[in-house]
Amino acid sequence: MSNHTVQCPFCFKESPHGVKICTVCHAKVVYGECPVTVAILFGIAVMLLAYFAGSWTENFIVSVIVFFGSIFILKYQLKKVYADRILFIQRD
Ligand SMILES: [Zn+2]
């Protein structure tokens, strides 16, 4: 698949990258969405990280900073990783 076109898995129509809806079957096209399972796993990882940071330093503030800092960094990283991920959602 080239970077400039996206192919619909339902009707196999090639559309320019950036279209929001397939022109043939009207499937919705979504870009850069991270899978729910990945989001949940990262959520658990961030909570554990914050918990351990808090218990090591015995400082609640540190754990809060680690929690929000990790979420901020992960959100940015996930957006980069899944920027090229394209989802087609078919409507009835
Ligand atoms: Zn289509």
PDB file of the backbone (N, CA, C, O) and the ligand in Angstrom, with CONECT records:
HET     ZN  A 101       1
ATOM      1  N   MET A   1       0.850  -1.194   0.000  1.00  0.00           N
ATOM      2  CA  MET A   1       0.000   0.000   0.000  1.00  0.00           C
ATOM      3  C   MET A   1       0.889   1.248   0.000  1.00  0.00           C
ATOM      4  O   MET A   1       1.798   1.365   0.822  1.00  0.00           O
ATOM      5  N   SER A   2       0.635   2.139  -0.883  1.00  0.00           N
ATOM      6  CA  SER A   2       1.428   3.376  -0.925  1.00  0.00           C
ATOM      7  C   SER A   2       0.951   4.342   0.147  1.00  0.00           C
ATOM      8  O   SER A   2      -0.130   4.176   0.711  1.00  0.00           O
ATOM      9  N   ASN A   3       1.753   5.335   0.417  1.00  0.00           N
ATOM     10  CA  ASN A   3       1.449   6.294   1.466  1.00  0.00           C
ATOM     11  C   ASN A   3       0.387   7.293   1.024  1.00  0.00           C
ATOM     12  O   ASN A   3      -0.207   7.988   1.848  1.00  0.00           O
ATOM     13  N   HIS A   4       0.155   7.357  -0.277  1.00  0.00           N
ATOM     14  CA  HIS A   4      -0.708   8.420  -0.785  1.00  0.00           C
ATOM     15  C   HIS A   4      -2.127   7.944  -1.082  1.00  0.00           C
ATOM     16  O   HIS A   4      -3.035   8.757  -1.254  1.00  0.00           O
ATOM     17  N   THR A   5      -2.313   6.640  -1.142  1.00  0.00           N
ATOM     18  CA  THR A   5      -3.665   6.130  -1.339  1.00  0.00           C
ATOM     19  C   THR A   5      -3.990   5.092  -0.272  1.00  0.00           C
ATOM     20  O   THR A   5      -3.096   4.427   0.250  1.00  0.00           O
ATOM     21  N   VAL A   6      -5.253   4.960   0.042  1.00  0.00           N
ATOM     22  CA  VAL A   6      -5.711   3.928   0.971  1.00  0.00           C
ATOM     23  C   VAL A   6      -6.724   3.066   0.229  1.00  0.00           C
ATOM     24  O   VAL A   6      -7.523   3.569  -0.562  1.00  0.00           O
ATOM     25  N   GLN A   7      -6.683   1.740   0.497  1.00  0.00           N
ATOM     26  CA  GLN A   7      -7.618   0.859  -0.181  1.00  0.00           C
ATOM     27  C   GLN A   7      -8.669   0.348   0.790  1.00  0.00           C
ATOM     28  O   GLN A   7      -8.356  -0.141   1.875  1.00  0.00           O
ATOM     29  N   CYS A   8      -9.911   0.473   0.376  1.00  0.00           N
ATOM     30  CA  CYS A   8     -11.028   0.007   1.191  1.00  0.00           C
ATOM     31  C   CYS A   8     -11.065  -1.515   1.176  1.00  0.00           C
ATOM     32  O   CYS A   8     -11.051  -2.112   0.100  1.00  0.00           O
ATOM     33  N   PRO A   9     -11.113  -2.169   2.358  1.00  0.00           N
ATOM     34  CA  PRO A   9     -11.136  -3.639   2.398  1.00  0.00           C
ATOM     35  C   PRO A   9     -12.491  -4.228   2.009  1.00  0.00           C
ATOM     36  O   PRO A   9     -12.597  -5.438   1.805  1.00  0.00           O
ATOM     37  N   PHE A  10     -13.514  -3.406   1.905  1.00  0.00           N
ATOM     38  CA  PHE A  10     -14.862  -3.900   1.597  1.00  0.00           C
ATOM     39  C   PHE A  10     -15.158  -3.861   0.101  1.00  0.00           C
ATOM     40  O   PHE A  10     -15.692  -4.822  -0.452  1.00  0.00           O
ATOM     41  N   CYS A  11     -14.814  -2.761  -0.553  1.00  0.00           N
ATOM     42  CA  CYS A  11     -15.110  -2.636  -1.978  1.00  0.00           C
ATOM     43  C   CYS A  11     -13.847  -2.504  -2.819  1.00  0.00           C
ATOM     44  O   CYS A  11     -13.930  -2.405  -4.043  1.00  0.00           O
ATOM     45  N   PHE A  12     -12.660  -2.502  -2.172  1.00  0.00           N
ATOM     46  CA  PHE A  12     -11.347  -2.451  -2.821  1.00  0.00           C
ATOM     47  C   PHE A  12     -11.124  -1.193  -3.639  1.00  0.00           C
ATOM     48  O   PHE A  12     -10.295  -1.172  -4.548  1.00  0.00           O
ATOM     49  N   LYS A  13     -11.861  -0.151  -3.316  1.00  0.00           N
ATOM     50  CA  LYS A  13     -11.660   1.127  -4.000  1.00  0.00           C
ATOM     51  C   LYS A  13     -10.451   1.832  -3.415  1.00  0.00           C
ATOM     52  O   LYS A  13     -10.311   1.921  -2.195  1.00  0.00           O
ATOM     53  N   GLU A  14      -9.575   2.334  -4.276  1.00  0.00           N
ATOM     54  CA  GLU A  14      -8.428   3.123  -3.839  1.00  0.00           C
ATOM     55  C   GLU A  14      -8.845   4.582  -3.720  1.00  0.00           C
ATOM     56  O   GLU A  14      -9.399   5.165  -4.652  1.00  0.00           O
ATOM     57  N   SER A  15      -8.562   5.169  -2.536  1.00  0.00           N
ATOM     58  CA  SER A  15      -8.906   6.568  -2.323  1.00  0.00           C
ATOM     59  C   SER A  15      -7.657   7.322  -1.899  1.00  0.00           C
ATOM     60  O   SER A  15      -6.749   6.717  -1.329  1.00  0.00           O
ATOM     61  N   PRO A  16      -7.581   8.612  -2.158  1.00  0.00           N
ATOM     62  CA  PRO A  16      -6.428   9.379  -1.684  1.00  0.00           C
ATOM     63  C   PRO A  16      -6.355   9.386  -0.162  1.00  0.00           C
ATOM     64  O   PRO A  16      -7.382   9.439   0.514  1.00  0.00           O
ATOM     65  N   HIS A  17      -5.121   9.330   0.379  1.00  0.00           N
ATOM     66  CA  HIS A  17      -4.935   9.353   1.825  1.00  0.00           C
ATOM     67  C   HIS A  17      -5.516  10.644   2.392  1.00  0.00           C
ATOM     68  O   HIS A  17      -5.223  11.736   1.906  1.00  0.00           O
ATOM     69  N   GLY A  18      -6.334  10.505   3.415  1.00  0.00           N
ATOM     70  CA  GLY A  18      -6.929  11.686   4.031  1.00  0.00           C
ATOM     71  C   GLY A  18      -8.440  11.722   3.882  1.00  0.00           C
ATOM     72  O   GLY A  18      -9.115  12.513   4.541  1.00  0.00           O
ATOM     73  N   VAL A  19      -8.984  10.847   2.999  1.00  0.00           N
ATOM     74  CA  VAL A  19     -10.444  10.850   2.853  1.00  0.00           C
ATOM     75  C   VAL A  19     -11.079  10.341   4.135  1.00  0.00           C
ATOM     76  O   VAL A  19     -10.512   9.497   4.828  1.00  0.00           O
ATOM     77  N   LYS A  20     -12.259  10.859   4.444  1.00  0.00           N
ATOM     78  CA  LYS A  20     -12.944  10.484   5.680  1.00  0.00           C
ATOM     79  C   LYS A  20     -13.958   9.368   5.436  1.00  0.00           C
ATOM     80  O   LYS A  20     -14.311   8.621   6.349  1.00  0.00           O
ATOM     81  N   ILE A  21     -14.417   9.269   4.192  1.00  0.00           N
ATOM     82  CA  ILE A  21     -15.450   8.288   3.860  1.00  0.00           C
ATOM     83  C   ILE A  21     -15.140   7.691   2.484  1.00  0.00           C
ATOM     84  O   ILE A  21     -14.783   8.409   1.551  1.00  0.00           O
ATOM     85  N   CYS A  22     -15.285   6.345   2.371  1.00  0.00           N
ATOM     86  CA  CYS A  22     -15.094   5.671   1.091  1.00  0.00           C
ATOM     87  C   CYS A  22     -16.200   6.119   0.132  1.00  0.00           C
ATOM     88  O   CYS A  22     -17.383   6.091   0.471  1.00  0.00           O
ATOM     89  N   THR A  23     -15.792   6.532  -1.070  1.00  0.00           N
ATOM     90  CA  THR A  23     -16.765   7.100  -2.003  1.00  0.00           C
ATOM     91  C   THR A  23     -17.692   6.049  -2.599  1.00  0.00           C
ATOM     92  O   THR A  23     -18.764   6.386  -3.102  1.00  0.00           O
ATOM     93  N   VAL A  24     -17.292   4.766  -2.548  1.00  0.00           N
ATOM     94  CA  VAL A  24     -18.110   3.717  -3.155  1.00  0.00           C
ATOM     95  C   VAL A  24     -19.087   3.089  -2.150  1.00  0.00           C
ATOM     96  O   VAL A  24     -20.293   3.056  -2.393  1.00  0.00           O
ATOM     97  N   CYS A  25     -18.557   2.585  -1.008  1.00  0.00           N
ATOM     98  CA  CYS A  25     -19.432   1.876  -0.057  1.00  0.00           C
ATOM     99  C   CYS A  25     -19.739   2.722   1.176  1.00  0.00           C
ATOM    100  O   CYS A  25     -20.463   2.271   2.063  1.00  0.00           O
ATOM    101  N   HIS A  26     -19.203   3.936   1.249  1.00  0.00           N
ATOM    102  CA  HIS A  26     -19.448   4.872   2.342  1.00  0.00           C
ATOM    103  C   HIS A  26     -18.980   4.366   3.703  1.00  0.00           C
ATOM    104  O   HIS A  26     -19.536   4.735   4.737  1.00  0.00           O
ATOM    105  N   ALA A  27     -17.942   3.510   3.693  1.00  0.00           N
ATOM    106  CA  ALA A  27     -17.327   3.100   4.952  1.00  0.00           C
ATOM    107  C   ALA A  27     -16.577   4.291   5.537  1.00  0.00           C
ATOM    108  O   ALA A  27     -15.991   5.089   4.807  1.00  0.00           O
ATOM    109  N   LYS A  28     -16.605   4.399   6.869  1.00  0.00           N
ATOM    110  CA  LYS A  28     -15.920   5.490   7.544  1.00  0.00           C
ATOM    111  C   LYS A  28     -14.433   5.171   7.617  1.00  0.00           C
ATOM    112  O   LYS A  28     -14.062   4.036   7.914  1.00  0.00           O
ATOM    113  N   VAL A  29     -13.578   6.149   7.352  1.00  0.00           N
ATOM    114  CA  VAL A  29     -12.130   5.951   7.399  1.00  0.00           C
ATOM    115  C   VAL A  29     -11.555   6.720   8.581  1.00  0.00           C
ATOM    116  O   VAL A  29     -11.760   7.928   8.704  1.00  0.00           O
ATOM    117  N   VAL A  30     -10.819   5.998   9.469  1.00  0.00           N
ATOM    118  CA  VAL A  30     -10.260   6.606  10.672  1.00  0.00           C
ATOM    119  C   VAL A  30      -8.742   6.467  10.636  1.00  0.00           C
ATOM    120  O   VAL A  30      -8.226   5.396  10.316  1.00  0.00           O
ATOM    121  N   TYR A  31      -8.029   7.533  10.959  1.00  0.00           N
ATOM    122  CA  TYR A  31      -6.561   7.536  10.938  1.00  0.00           C
ATOM    123  C   TYR A  31      -5.991   7.712  12.339  1.00  0.00           C
ATOM    124  O   TYR A  31      -6.534   8.448  13.163  1.00  0.00           O
ATOM    125  N   GLY A  32      -4.860   7.005  12.593  1.00  0.00           N
ATOM    126  CA  GLY A  32      -4.068   7.253  13.792  1.00  0.00           C
ATOM    127  C   GLY A  32      -4.717   6.861  15.105  1.00  0.00           C
ATOM    128  O   GLY A  32      -4.356   7.389  16.157  1.00  0.00           O
ATOM    129  N   GLU A  33      -5.681   5.932  15.056  1.00  0.00           N
ATOM    130  CA  GLU A  33      -6.332   5.490  16.286  1.00  0.00           C
ATOM    131  C   GLU A  33      -5.535   4.328  16.873  1.00  0.00           C
ATOM    132  O   GLU A  33      -5.149   3.419  16.137  1.00  0.00           O
ATOM    133  N   CYS A  34      -5.281   4.336  18.183  1.00  0.00           N
ATOM    134  CA  CYS A  34      -4.556   3.217  18.766  1.00  0.00           C
ATOM    135  C   CYS A  34      -5.560   2.174  19.245  1.00  0.00           C
ATOM    136  O   CYS A  34      -6.641   2.531  19.716  1.00  0.00           O
ATOM    137  N   PRO A  35      -5.212   0.860  19.129  1.00  0.00           N
ATOM    138  CA  PRO A  35      -6.143  -0.197  19.524  1.00  0.00           C
ATOM    139  C   PRO A  35      -6.494  -0.106  21.007  1.00  0.00           C
ATOM    140  O   PRO A  35      -5.657   0.281  21.823  1.00  0.00           O
ATOM    141  N   VAL A  36      -7.728  -0.460  21.354  1.00  0.00           N
ATOM    142  CA  VAL A  36      -8.200  -0.349  22.743  1.00  0.00           C
ATOM    143  C   VAL A  36      -7.342  -1.198  23.677  1.00  0.00           C
ATOM    144  O   VAL A  36      -7.031  -0.769  24.789  1.00  0.00           O
ATOM    145  N   THR A  37      -6.955  -2.402  23.238  1.00  0.00           N
ATOM    146  CA  THR A  37      -6.144  -3.290  24.085  1.00  0.00           C
ATOM    147  C   THR A  37      -4.804  -2.641  24.419  1.00  0.00           C
ATOM    148  O   THR A  37      -4.319  -2.756  25.545  1.00  0.00           O
ATOM    149  N   VAL A  38      -4.208  -1.959  23.439  1.00  0.00           N
ATOM    150  CA  VAL A  38      -2.933  -1.267  23.659  1.00  0.00           C
ATOM    151  C   VAL A  38      -3.125  -0.142  24.670  1.00  0.00           C
ATOM    152  O   VAL A  38      -2.298   0.046  25.562  1.00  0.00           O
ATOM    153  N   ALA A  39      -4.222   0.607  24.528  1.00  0.00           N
ATOM    154  CA  ALA A  39      -4.512   1.718  25.438  1.00  0.00           C
ATOM    155  C   ALA A  39      -4.680   1.212  26.865  1.00  0.00           C
ATOM    156  O   ALA A  39      -4.182   1.828  27.807  1.00  0.00           O
ATOM    157  N   ILE A  40      -5.389   0.077  27.030  1.00  0.00           N
ATOM    158  CA  ILE A  40      -5.605  -0.489  28.369  1.00  0.00           C
ATOM    159  C   ILE A  40      -4.288  -0.956  28.972  1.00  0.00           C
ATOM    160  O   ILE A  40      -4.008  -0.697  30.142  1.00  0.00           O
ATOM    161  N   LEU A  41      -3.468  -1.655  28.161  1.00  0.00           N
ATOM    162  CA  LEU A  41      -2.170  -2.141  28.642  1.00  0.00           C
ATOM    163  C   LEU A  41      -1.290  -0.987  29.099  1.00  0.00           C
ATOM    164  O   LEU A  41      -0.643  -1.071  30.143  1.00  0.00           O
ATOM    165  N   PHE A  42      -1.265   0.095  28.316  1.00  0.00           N
ATOM    166  CA  PHE A  42      -0.462   1.244  28.684  1.00  0.00           C
ATOM    167  C   PHE A  42      -1.020   1.919  29.930  1.00  0.00           C
ATOM    168  O   PHE A  42      -0.261   2.434  30.750  1.00  0.00           O
ATOM    169  N   GLY A  43      -2.322   1.918  30.073  1.00  0.00           N
ATOM    170  CA  GLY A  43      -2.949   2.487  31.261  1.00  0.00           C
ATOM    171  C   GLY A  43      -2.508   1.754  32.512  1.00  0.00           C
ATOM    172  O   GLY A  43      -2.181   2.379  33.522  1.00  0.00           O
ATOM    173  N   ILE A  44      -2.497   0.411  32.448  1.00  0.00           N
ATOM    174  CA  ILE A  44      -2.064  -0.407  33.591  1.00  0.00           C
ATOM    175  C   ILE A  44      -0.585  -0.162  33.874  1.00  0.00           C
ATOM    176  O   ILE A  44      -0.182  -0.033  35.030  1.00  0.00           O
ATOM    177  N   ALA A  45       0.231  -0.096  32.803  1.00  0.00           N
ATOM    178  CA  ALA A  45       1.670   0.128  32.950  1.00  0.00           C
ATOM    179  C   ALA A  45       1.941   1.470  33.636  1.00  0.00           C
ATOM    180  O   ALA A  45       2.803   1.567  34.509  1.00  0.00           O
ATOM    181  N   VAL A  46       1.195   2.504  33.229  1.00  0.00           N
ATOM    182  CA  VAL A  46       1.377   3.840  33.813  1.00  0.00           C
ATOM    183  C   VAL A  46       1.008   3.830  35.291  1.00  0.00           C
ATOM    184  O   VAL A  46       1.694   4.443  36.109  1.00  0.00           O
ATOM    185  N   MET A  47      -0.084   3.129  35.640  1.00  0.00           N
ATOM    186  CA  MET A  47      -0.515   3.073  37.039  1.00  0.00           C
ATOM    187  C   MET A  47       0.512   2.354  37.903  1.00  0.00           C
ATOM    188  O   MET A  47       0.800   2.782  39.021  1.00  0.00           O
ATOM    189  N   LEU A  48       1.074   1.241  37.375  1.00  0.00           N
ATOM    190  CA  LEU A  48       2.103   0.500  38.109  1.00  0.00           C
ATOM    191  C   LEU A  48       3.345   1.360  38.305  1.00  0.00           C
ATOM    192  O   LEU A  48       3.934   1.400  39.385  1.00  0.00           O
ATOM    193  N   LEU A  49       3.730   2.053  37.220  1.00  0.00           N
ATOM    194  CA  LEU A  49       4.899   2.936  37.259  1.00  0.00           C
ATOM    195  C   LEU A  49       4.729   4.003  38.327  1.00  0.00           C
ATOM    196  O   LEU A  49       5.642   4.260  39.112  1.00  0.00           O
ATOM    197  N   ALA A  50       3.559   4.622  38.353  1.00  0.00           N
ATOM    198  CA  ALA A  50       3.278   5.675  39.330  1.00  0.00           C
ATOM    199  C   ALA A  50       3.288   5.095  40.745  1.00  0.00           C
ATOM    200  O   ALA A  50       3.787   5.720  41.681  1.00  0.00           O
ATOM    201  N   TYR A  51       2.724   3.879  40.886  1.00  0.00           N
ATOM    202  CA  TYR A  51       2.677   3.235  42.201  1.00  0.00           C
ATOM    203  C   TYR A  51       4.085   2.967  42.727  1.00  0.00           C
ATOM    204  O   TYR A  51       4.392   3.265  43.881  1.00  0.00           O
ATOM    205  N   PHE A  52       4.948   2.394  41.859  1.00  0.00           N
ATOM    206  CA  PHE A  52       6.308   2.065  42.288  1.00  0.00           C
ATOM    207  C   PHE A  52       7.137   3.319  42.527  1.00  0.00           C
ATOM    208  O   PHE A  52       7.932   3.376  43.466  1.00  0.00           O
ATOM    209  N   ALA A  53       6.950   4.320  41.677  1.00  0.00           N
ATOM    210  CA  ALA A  53       7.675   5.585  41.864  1.00  0.00           C
ATOM    211  C   ALA A  53       7.309   6.182  43.216  1.00  0.00           C
ATOM    212  O   ALA A  53       8.167   6.702  43.928  1.00  0.00           O
ATOM    213  N   GLY A  54       6.026   6.103  43.564  1.00  0.00           N
ATOM    214  CA  GLY A  54       5.558   6.632  44.841  1.00  0.00           C
ATOM    215  C   GLY A  54       6.096   5.860  46.021  1.00  0.00           C
ATOM    216  O   GLY A  54       6.452   6.458  47.036  1.00  0.00           O
ATOM    217  N   SER A  55       6.167   4.512  45.912  1.00  0.00           N
ATOM    218  CA  SER A  55       6.616   3.717  47.051  1.00  0.00           C
ATOM    219  C   SER A  55       8.132   3.767  47.207  1.00  0.00           C
ATOM    220  O   SER A  55       8.646   3.654  48.320  1.00  0.00           O
ATOM    221  N   TRP A  56       8.856   3.939  46.091  1.00  0.00           N
ATOM    222  CA  TRP A  56      10.314   4.050  46.200  1.00  0.00           C
ATOM    223  C   TRP A  56      10.716   5.356  46.862  1.00  0.00           C
ATOM    224  O   TRP A  56      11.571   5.391  47.748  1.00  0.00           O
ATOM    225  N   THR A  57      10.074   6.436  46.407  1.00  0.00           N
ATOM    226  CA  THR A  57      10.460   7.751  46.927  1.00  0.00           C
ATOM    227  C   THR A  57       9.679   8.105  48.187  1.00  0.00           C
ATOM    228  O   THR A  57       9.994   9.084  48.864  1.00  0.00           O
ATOM    229  N   GLU A  58       8.639   7.290  48.507  1.00  0.00           N
ATOM    230  CA  GLU A  58       7.735   7.555  49.627  1.00  0.00           C
ATOM    231  C   GLU A  58       7.177   8.970  49.564  1.00  0.00           C
ATOM    232  O   GLU A  58       7.026   9.657  50.575  1.00  0.00           O
ATOM    233  N   ASN A  59       6.880   9.372  48.345  1.00  0.00           N
ATOM    234  CA  ASN A  59       6.370  10.723  48.123  1.00  0.00           C
ATOM    235  C   ASN A  59       5.187  10.634  47.168  1.00  0.00           C
ATOM    236  O   ASN A  59       5.330  10.212  46.020  1.00  0.00           O
ATOM    237  N   PHE A  60       4.020  11.035  47.657  1.00  0.00           N
ATOM    238  CA  PHE A  60       2.794  10.945  46.864  1.00  0.00           C
ATOM    239  C   PHE A  60       2.852  11.872  45.650  1.00  0.00           C
ATOM    240  O   PHE A  60       2.371  11.537  44.568  1.00  0.00           O
ATOM    241  N   ILE A  61       3.456  13.052  45.859  1.00  0.00           N
ATOM    242  CA  ILE A  61       3.553  14.032  44.774  1.00  0.00           C
ATOM    243  C   ILE A  61       4.344  13.452  43.592  1.00  0.00           C
ATOM    244  O   ILE A  61       3.963  13.630  42.435  1.00  0.00           O
ATOM    245  N   VAL A  62       5.450  12.756  43.899  1.00  0.00           N
ATOM    246  CA  VAL A  62       6.274  12.148  42.850  1.00  0.00           C
ATOM    247  C   VAL A  62       5.437  11.181  42.033  1.00  0.00           C
ATOM    248  O   VAL A  62       5.525  11.169  40.806  1.00  0.00           O
ATOM    249  N   SER A  63       4.627  10.372  42.699  1.00  0.00           N
ATOM    250  CA  SER A  63       3.814   9.390  41.999  1.00  0.00           C
ATOM    251  C   SER A  63       2.777  10.063  41.107  1.00  0.00           C
ATOM    252  O   SER A  63       2.478   9.574  40.018  1.00  0.00           O
ATOM    253  N   VAL A  64       2.227  11.193  41.573  1.00  0.00           N
ATOM    254  CA  VAL A  64       1.260  11.943  40.748  1.00  0.00           C
ATOM    255  C   VAL A  64       1.944  12.520  39.506  1.00  0.00           C
ATOM    256  O   VAL A  64       1.407  12.466  38.400  1.00  0.00           O
ATOM    257  N   ILE A  65       3.154  13.080  39.718  1.00  0.00           N
ATOM    258  CA  ILE A  65       3.902  13.662  38.598  1.00  0.00           C
ATOM    259  C   ILE A  65       4.265  12.569  37.586  1.00  0.00           C
ATOM    260  O   ILE A  65       4.127  12.767  36.379  1.00  0.00           O
ATOM    261  N   VAL A  66       4.729  11.416  38.084  1.00  0.00           N
ATOM    262  CA  VAL A  66       5.089  10.299  37.204  1.00  0.00           C
ATOM    263  C   VAL A  66       3.861   9.836  36.419  1.00  0.00           C
ATOM    264  O   VAL A  66       3.950   9.547  35.226  1.00  0.00           O
ATOM    265  N   PHE A  67       2.708   9.769  37.106  1.00  0.00           N
ATOM    266  CA  PHE A  67       1.467   9.316  36.478  1.00  0.00           C
ATOM    267  C   PHE A  67       1.091  10.204  35.292  1.00  0.00           C
ATOM    268  O   PHE A  67       0.892   9.717  34.179  1.00  0.00           O
ATOM    269  N   PHE A  68       0.997  11.507  35.543  1.00  0.00           N
ATOM    270  CA  PHE A  68       0.569  12.410  34.479  1.00  0.00           C
ATOM    271  C   PHE A  68       1.661  12.603  33.423  1.00  0.00           C
ATOM    272  O   PHE A  68       1.368  12.759  32.238  1.00  0.00           O
ATOM    273  N   GLY A  69       2.929  12.591  33.867  1.00  0.00           N
ATOM    274  CA  GLY A  69       4.037  12.699  32.917  1.00  0.00           C
ATOM    275  C   GLY A  69       4.057  11.528  31.950  1.00  0.00           C
ATOM    276  O   GLY A  69       4.247  11.715  30.748  1.00  0.00           O
ATOM    277  N   SER A  70       3.858  10.309  32.474  1.00  0.00           N
ATOM    278  CA  SER A  70       3.862   9.118  31.627  1.00  0.00           C
ATOM    279  C   SER A  70       2.710   9.136  30.652  1.00  0.00           C
ATOM    280  O   SER A  70       2.877   8.772  29.488  1.00  0.00           O
ATOM    281  N   ILE A  71       1.531   9.558  31.110  1.00  0.00           N
ATOM    282  CA  ILE A  71       0.364   9.615  30.235  1.00  0.00           C
ATOM    283  C   ILE A  71       0.635  10.580  29.079  1.00  0.00           C
ATOM    284  O   ILE A  71       0.324  10.290  27.924  1.00  0.00           O
ATOM    285  N   PHE A  72       1.214  11.722  29.414  1.00  0.00           N
ATOM    286  CA  PHE A  72       1.521  12.733  28.404  1.00  0.00           C
ATOM    287  C   PHE A  72       2.492  12.189  27.358  1.00  0.00           C
ATOM    288  O   PHE A  72       2.271  12.344  26.157  1.00  0.00           O
ATOM    289  N   ILE A  73       3.575  11.546  27.823  1.00  0.00           N
ATOM    290  CA  ILE A  73       4.592  11.019  26.911  1.00  0.00           C
ATOM    291  C   ILE A  73       4.012   9.871  26.085  1.00  0.00           C
ATOM    292  O   ILE A  73       4.228   9.808  24.875  1.00  0.00           O
ATOM    293  N   LEU A  74       3.280   8.966  26.730  1.00  0.00           N
ATOM    294  CA  LEU A  74       2.727   7.816  26.023  1.00  0.00           C
ATOM    295  C   LEU A  74       1.716   8.238  24.957  1.00  0.00           C
ATOM    296  O   LEU A  74       1.692   7.678  23.861  1.00  0.00           O
ATOM    297  N   LYS A  75       0.889   9.217  25.281  1.00  0.00           N
ATOM    298  CA  LYS A  75      -0.098   9.707  24.313  1.00  0.00           C
ATOM    299  C   LYS A  75       0.602  10.214  23.063  1.00  0.00           C
ATOM    300  O   LYS A  75       0.169   9.959  21.940  1.00  0.00           O
ATOM    301  N   TYR A  76       1.693  10.940  23.283  1.00  0.00           N
ATOM    302  CA  TYR A  76       2.465  11.490  22.177  1.00  0.00           C
ATOM    303  C   TYR A  76       3.110  10.364  21.371  1.00  0.00           C
ATOM    304  O   TYR A  76       3.092  10.389  20.140  1.00  0.00           O
ATOM    305  N   GLN A  77       3.681   9.377  22.066  1.00  0.00           N
ATOM    306  CA  GLN A  77       4.350   8.261  21.392  1.00  0.00           C
ATOM    307  C   GLN A  77       3.355   7.411  20.611  1.00  0.00           C
ATOM    308  O   GLN A  77       3.620   7.019  19.475  1.00  0.00           O
ATOM    309  N   LEU A  78       2.204   7.129  21.230  1.00  0.00           N
ATOM    310  CA  LEU A  78       1.197   6.287  20.573  1.00  0.00           C
ATOM    311  C   LEU A  78       0.678   6.958  19.307  1.00  0.00           C
ATOM    312  O   LEU A  78       0.441   6.289  18.301  1.00  0.00           O
ATOM    313  N   LYS A  79       0.505   8.256  19.352  1.00  0.00           N
ATOM    314  CA  LYS A  79       0.043   8.999  18.181  1.00  0.00           C
ATOM    315  C   LYS A  79       1.037   8.854  17.040  1.00  0.00           C
ATOM    316  O   LYS A  79       0.653   8.732  15.877  1.00  0.00           O
ATOM    317  N   LYS A  80       2.335   8.867  17.390  1.00  0.00           N
ATOM    318  CA  LYS A  80       3.388   8.734  16.384  1.00  0.00           C
ATOM    319  C   LYS A  80       3.392   7.317  15.811  1.00  0.00           C
ATOM    320  O   LYS A  80       3.491   7.126  14.599  1.00  0.00           O
ATOM    321  N   VAL A  81       3.283   6.311  16.714  1.00  0.00           N
ATOM    322  CA  VAL A  81       3.356   4.914  16.299  1.00  0.00           C
ATOM    323  C   VAL A  81       2.179   4.565  15.388  1.00  0.00           C
ATOM    324  O   VAL A  81       2.338   3.862  14.390  1.00  0.00           O
ATOM    325  N   TYR A  82       0.985   5.072  15.753  1.00  0.00           N
ATOM    326  CA  TYR A  82      -0.211   4.669  15.018  1.00  0.00           C
ATOM    327  C   TYR A  82      -0.670   5.705  14.001  1.00  0.00           C
ATOM    328  O   TYR A  82      -1.800   5.648  13.518  1.00  0.00           O
ATOM    329  N   ALA A  83       0.208   6.653  13.676  1.00  0.00           N
ATOM    330  CA  ALA A  83      -0.166   7.705  12.725  1.00  0.00           C
ATOM    331  C   ALA A  83      -0.523   7.128  11.359  1.00  0.00           C
ATOM    332  O   ALA A  83      -1.367   7.675  10.649  1.00  0.00           O
ATOM    333  N   ASP A  84       0.126   6.013  10.994  1.00  0.00           N
ATOM    334  CA  ASP A  84      -0.113   5.422   9.675  1.00  0.00           C
ATOM    335  C   ASP A  84      -1.162   4.315   9.713  1.00  0.00           C
ATOM    336  O   ASP A  84      -1.417   3.654   8.706  1.00  0.00           O
ATOM    337  N   ARG A  85      -1.762   4.120  10.875  1.00  0.00           N
ATOM    338  CA  ARG A  85      -2.769   3.069  10.997  1.00  0.00           C
ATOM    339  C   ARG A  85      -4.103   3.605  10.471  1.00  0.00           C
ATOM    340  O   ARG A  85      -4.599   4.635  10.927  1.00  0.00           O
ATOM    341  N   ILE A  86      -4.662   2.890   9.514  1.00  0.00           N
ATOM    342  CA  ILE A  86      -5.907   3.346   8.902  1.00  0.00           C
ATOM    343  C   ILE A  86      -6.978   2.277   9.100  1.00  0.00           C
ATOM    344  O   ILE A  86      -6.772   1.104   8.788  1.00  0.00           O
ATOM    345  N   LEU A  87      -8.112   2.702   9.618  1.00  0.00           N
ATOM    346  CA  LEU A  87      -9.217   1.785   9.896  1.00  0.00           C
ATOM    347  C   LEU A  87     -10.410   2.115   9.009  1.00  0.00           C
ATOM    348  O   LEU A  87     -10.779   3.279   8.852  1.00  0.00           O
ATOM    349  N   PHE A  88     -11.002   1.088   8.439  1.00  0.00           N
ATOM    350  CA  PHE A  88     -12.246   1.270   7.690  1.00  0.00           C
ATOM    351  C   PHE A  88     -13.385   0.686   8.517  1.00  0.00           C
ATOM    352  O   PHE A  88     -13.342  -0.478   8.917  1.00  0.00           O
ATOM    353  N   ILE A  89     -14.389   1.494   8.765  1.00  0.00           N
ATOM    354  CA  ILE A  89     -15.538   1.025   9.541  1.00  0.00           C
ATOM    355  C   ILE A  89     -16.753   1.046   8.633  1.00  0.00           C
ATOM    356  O   ILE A  89     -17.177   2.104   8.168  1.00  0.00           O
ATOM    357  N   GLN A  90     -17.317  -0.145   8.380  1.00  0.00           N
ATOM    358  CA  GLN A  90     -18.431  -0.227   7.438  1.00  0.00           C
ATOM    359  C   GLN A  90     -19.747   0.120   8.112  1.00  0.00           C
ATOM    360  O   GLN A  90     -20.010  -0.278   9.247  1.00  0.00           O
ATOM    361  N   ARG A  91     -20.557   0.863   7.396  1.00  0.00           N
ATOM    362  CA  ARG A  91     -21.896   1.191   7.895  1.00  0.00           C
ATOM    363  C   ARG A  91     -22.917   0.315   7.192  1.00  0.00           C
ATOM    364  O   ARG A  91     -22.653  -0.226   6.117  1.00  0.00           O
ATOM    365  N   ASP A  92     -24.071   0.180   7.801  1.00  0.00           N
ATOM    366  CA  ASP A  92     -25.145  -0.623   7.178  1.00  0.00           C
ATOM    367  C   ASP A  92     -25.858   0.192   6.109  1.00  0.00           C
ATOM    368  O   ASP A  92     -26.788  -0.304   5.473  1.00  0.00           O
TER     369      ASP A  92
HETATM  370 ZN    ZN A 101     -15.412   1.056   0.212  1.00  0.00          ZN2+
END
